[in-house]
Amino acid sequence: MAAKKTMRSRLSLSARGERVSAARKDVEARGETFYQGPSGIHLSAFPPKERWDDWVELDSRAWPRREEHHYMLVPTTCFNCESACGLLAYVDREDMHVRKFEGNPEHPGSRGRNCAKGPSTINQVTDPDRILYPLKRVGSRGSGEWERVSWDDALDGIAARLRAAIIEQRQNEIMIHIGRPGEDGFTERVLASWGVDGHNSHTNVCSAAGRTGYQFWMGADRPSPDHANAKVIYLISAHLEAGHYFNPHAQRITEARANGAKVIVLDTRLSNTATHADYWLSPQPGSEAAINLAVARHLITTGQYNREFVRQWWNWEEYLQTCRPELPATFEAFEEVLGTLYDEFTFDYAAAESGIDAATLREVAETVAGAGTRFSSHSWRSAAASNLGGWQVTRTLVLLSALLGSIGTEGGLFANYWNKFVPKPIHTPPHPGVWQELSWPMEYPLAQNELSFLLPQFLKDGRGKLDTYFIRVYNPVWTNPDGMSWMEVLSDPEKVGCFVALTPTWNESAYLADWVLPMGHASERHDTHSYEQYDGQWLGFRQPVLRAARERVGETVTDTRQVNPGEVWEENEWWIELSWRIDPDGSLGIRQYHESKASPGTKLSVDEYYGWMFENSVPGLPERAAKEELTPLQFMRRYGAFEIAKGLGAVHAFPVPQEELADVSVSPLGRVYTSTAKPPNPNIVPMGAPVPDEQGRRAVGIDVDGVVRRGFPTPSGKLEFYSSTLAGWGWPEQALPGYIKSHVHPDAMAPDQMVLLSTFRLPTQIHTRSANSKWLDELAHTNPVWIHPSDAARLGVARTGDLVRVQTDIGHFVAKAWITEGIRPGVVACSHHMGRWRPTSQDDGQRQMMATVDLVQDGDDWSMHKVKSVGPYASSDPDTKRIWWSDTGVHQNLTFPVHPDPISGMHCWHQAVRVTPARPDDKAGDIAVDTAKAREVYQQWLEMTRPAGQISPDGLRRPTWLMRPLKPHPDTFVLPRP
Ligand code: SF4
């Protein structure tokens, strides 16, 4: 039977192949581009790019009449997750309005495909509740009283404050806090031009721990897995939802599965991805590193590892020299040690920790071993982001690739900087001369990113204050743990003098702002971006599509407000204008970085900014554009993306060209240094390794068997099995890949507690930005608590839909139960996407998903009760009268205290909770929080840290080779004198 099935599918594949070839011939004969598309058949794929100026579709609603619509197709980039997939805006040529968004087949990462959130951009653009004009608060903070103001009022008011702070040397009172960056480096450069170390991100509540595990191994904070060509894919996350690069990875994983790849998913919850896995492992939360180490031990003890790769590319010599100096410095001696290092991690041990039976773990280990160099993997949010020591989950996962030698191989793992391209901008301001302690505090010298979620506690500690605080596509009250502490500090003008919300939509934080300034969605702003999604490099271009459309028909547009709805502005023009108003005569040295080069003394336009970049720093783009008689900017406006290179291969093994090897010195362990200033191509040559030798020479490569090769941007130049950084900065016990027992390990919990998984995304929602995407809201609008039938029976939760009360360390929330076998017994889960709210004081808001709540503060005690659910309402969109849902879930994050990991700085999201049936007065969505208790938990976790002042080996605040999105001047790294 199985054989017959295979034969049938082979026949159908071959028949399909013939149809595709015939279609290709037809299309190419017409001189048009052939897009095979997801269906494999041209007709159902994509509009050929030759017809993007006048694409005709029939109006389905006019049927049976034949009514044509003529569209101009203009590319942009989706802004609804970090994947940056290509979109095509369908601009109606009759009235120059965007009618819909589809995939852009010219985009190398997404290849014309999108998830549900891409086409839903049209809902965001036409959202009847969006913010269209600049607003200024007129009542007290949070009172909900606003007046419409001009952009000039907003710019002048904010610029005056910033100018005063800069002149008075209060640079550290300025901060820009970014949610979804959506671009590479623009905001960082604005801050640098102001001399301000004020970049704050959301990364430490998102992916910092995942990044840390990669960083310590290979000096790159992200992997670029070649899923499409893998034989085995090992995913530690609900990958396509809670992982990274949803659609670009999903389509490549799907391709690999079609080619017979095995998929292993470690996720305590049955995610959509897990349903497609060959092995779904539902481990005890926090035990994932123990599983990885059992697999690694199996590879080691059975000799199923790539000896030659380990010998060449691990820093085993440094390990022996430092940790086992009594042994001979030979690979054989290292192998002997390696053979015993993980003795503890037997399958039985991992089974006891994880609850997965030992036989299954052995089978998984054998499957991994069978992959050889075609083993791809990914660990991102999920377990890494949820557990104390979660970064070791990633580090132990990379250990598997490092053992198999599946790094830089077809079907293996690449370093992100090999496949990500960041073009040089027209101006590069110098590093700021100040260090922001509120984001990079002394206690966390190894933190991967800013300690953003501790800002309220730091402000309460009196470590500093903010004169002007911007949020940009960010909603700290809703996104972070302990949101009520955020409310307390954002309401206090002594702690935050001026609060500016740059946002396209209302959110829980913007209600507390002094200025609410409308910014653009995906089709209303400029950005460039490049992400590591396969072994290739591409650059994408987000643009205001109506600007591009009008330019295509010969009109001139000089400001995105001329084409955007209302007075919606794009950020880049806004930052340039703001910078000019801070420094109108250029005397502060700021204006020079926002001036035109072509016409000195005038303002830099976005056309010049991107035109210069595409002309001067994107290899191959000018030549490609010239073939179509376009300028590079015109090319990017027409196609939206450009593939710079593909099949880069194992960059770490590239020999360093002789011309770069002038005046070199070589360390005893083979690190090669040069006195030449800069690498020739910063996008290929590792940039993250500014660990100079004693004479200040730049690391250029690593001597491997007598050949100087590029190596990795780590201190040693090799893959760091042993991290001298962790050892030297106070954590010698964590210097090797290992297993840290989680804060929710069974040993750490009371018998009546359960683990709450709170990190998983819903694939059809966008964190805090999709509340008025009507299509997405209809698909997903609530977040019940997943509970196993055995737990439901034990706790007395009779049926799905019954209310449960979930008690955390600082409060509780009330939600509906969903009784399901899709979760491990002893564990409950709740998606973080839901529970959007607006207080009764606010008339404005997103009425499709935000419930109206009564929010009460009594000293440190806060409570929230829903007073009105969502429902149908009249608006400019007739569909809002058809809203049939009323349950919008619960905002669980409010009830979580902060859990900063002492090494990575990541908030460890898992909570130890007590789940009970709700009390008679409880209502769905109820919240209670005690912020005094939240402060106690913060102080307990702070005690776990080893501050730089006590452990720094070189008198610096932080190792210089670790990344920092905005790096201040090297002098600022020096620890202040006690
Ligand atoms: S995966 Fe979906 S949300 Fe993310 S960029 Fe692509 S289309 Fe947009």
Residues whose N, C-alpha, C, O or C-beta is under 5 A from the ligand:
A	BS01	SF4	C78 N80 C81 E82 S83 A84 C85 N114 C115 K117 G118 F246 N247
